[in-house]
Amino acid sequence: MTAPAQPGQPLADVDTPALIIDLDAFERNLQTMADLVAASGASLRAHSKTHKSPIIARKQMDLGAVGPCCQKVSEAEVMVDGGIDNVLVSNQVAGGAKLDRLADLRKRAWVGLCVDHVEGVAQASAAAVRAGVTLDALVEIDVGAGRCGVPPGAPAVDLAKAVDAADGLRFGGLQSYHGSAQHIRDFNERLGTADAAVAVTRETVQMLADAGLACDIVGGAGTGTFPAEAAGGVHNELQAGSYVFMDADYARNRGEDGSDFGPFEHALYVHARVMSVPAEDRVVVDAGHKACAIDSGNPVPAGLPGAEVTRISDEHSVIELGPANDRPGWGDTLLLIPGHCDPTVNLHDHYVCVRGLSTPDARVEDIWPVAARGKVF
């Protein structure tokens, strides 16, 4: 499979469109999160659905993460094949074939999953028995997101008892993640929503303890809310993922004083080339929505204040230039900040890892495969 670049190349020579990691910003993001989590007393179980790379998962583990979490069995398989020995599928797994693969994976690594239905417990139990393994199962509770999960409190206790009684399963704790809270723009509203989720999680953990069921893992949190879960003293595994790269949508979140959301930097870009200059104030680049996911809005041109991607199609993005912008010419390259990093990563086969991205000497240092691209089953 041909990569769009080779180590040692100047950034300007990288073919387009290409997925770029700013290694300097990326490494600062990794270290910043590692320091914040270490200070909290919790552990990081960073989400691999963001990066889909055992290389990046290993770098996170080298800085203290216990392992990654995944959303799909096939993604977990890629992690284990890549040398990762501790993986949580932080999602429900439905279907015998998937569960058999997950149980087989348990023979090579610690693997857990989430459940929110008695039938899911029964199917996971049967798969574990067939494989001769024990799977840790976390009961997922709905803490306000309105997606997966049983209600907190008594329903969670009842399901945990079913897990505890099932052959081949071990009750491992709770999955408590409020996904829709991650992008609440106002700081106080965002953290207040997360605090409310922490409160019902705490109550459920206590009810489980009263029933004789201990939670080894209480997992959840994301890049937008992890300070609340870290401070709450209930979650012991924080599942933030997007912090490694950031994206234009996270940049719309506000910090405590109303300033830009922090403390992480943009580290992921799509490298694009101007292929048409139809007007003085408009250029067209060769990266459309096959190169940039648009579910959270169009990509944002980096380093061109006021410039805006106004139209995007399969292979083109139309950029309206602001009055103060430098005018990119035909064949020039520029960088786009993806609206949503996770699905953008899934559109590419390779990361082009660039050192000194913000300098005139920016060069390709390495090429990493997006190893779990397309692993959605």
HELIX and SHEET records of a PDB file:
HELIX    1   1 LEU A   11  ASP A   13  5                                   3    
HELIX    2   2 LEU A   23  SER A   40  1                                  18    
HELIX    3   3 SER A   48  HIS A   51  1                                   4    
HELIX    4   4 PRO A   54  ASP A   62  1                                   9    
HELIX    5   5 VAL A   73  ASP A   81  1                                   9    
HELIX    6   6 GLY A   96  LEU A  105  1                                  10    
HELIX    7   7 VAL A  118  ALA A  131  1                                  14    
HELIX    8   8 ALA A  154  ALA A  165  1                                  12    
HELIX    9   9 GLY A  179  HIS A  183  5                                   5    
HELIX   10  10 PHE A  187  ASP A  210  1                                  24    
HELIX   11  11 PHE A  226  GLY A  232  1                                   7    
HELIX   12  12 SER A  242  VAL A  244  5                                   3    
HELIX   13  13 TYR A  250  ARG A  252  5                                   3    
HELIX   14  14 CYS A  341  VAL A  345  1                                   5    
SHEET    1   A 6 VAL A 300  PRO A 301  0                                        
SHEET    2   A 6 THR A 333  ILE A 337 -1                                        
SHEET    3   A 6 LEU A 268  ALA A 279 -1                                        
SHEET    4   A 6 ALA A  18  ASP A  22 -1                                        
SHEET    5   A 6 HIS A 350  ARG A 355  1                                        
SHEET    6   A 6 ARG A 363  PRO A 369 -1                                        
SHEET    1   B 8 SER A  43  LEU A  44  0                                        
SHEET    2   B 8 GLU A 237  LEU A 238  1                                        
SHEET    3   B 8 ILE A 217  GLY A 220  1                                        
SHEET    4   B 8 LEU A 169  GLN A 175  1                                        
SHEET    5   B 8 LEU A 135  GLU A 140  1                                        
SHEET    6   B 8 TRP A 110  VAL A 115  1                                        
SHEET    7   B 8 ASN A  86  GLN A  92  1                                        
SHEET    8   B 8 CYS A  69  CYS A  70  1                                        
SHEET    1   C 6 VAL A 300  PRO A 301  0                                        
SHEET    2   C 6 THR A 333  ILE A 337 -1                                        
SHEET    3   C 6 LEU A 268  ALA A 279 -1                                        
SHEET    4   C 6 ARG A 282  VAL A 285 -1                                        
SHEET    5   C 6 SER A 317  GLU A 320 -1                                        
SHEET    6   C 6 GLU A 308  ILE A 312 -1                                        
END                                                                             
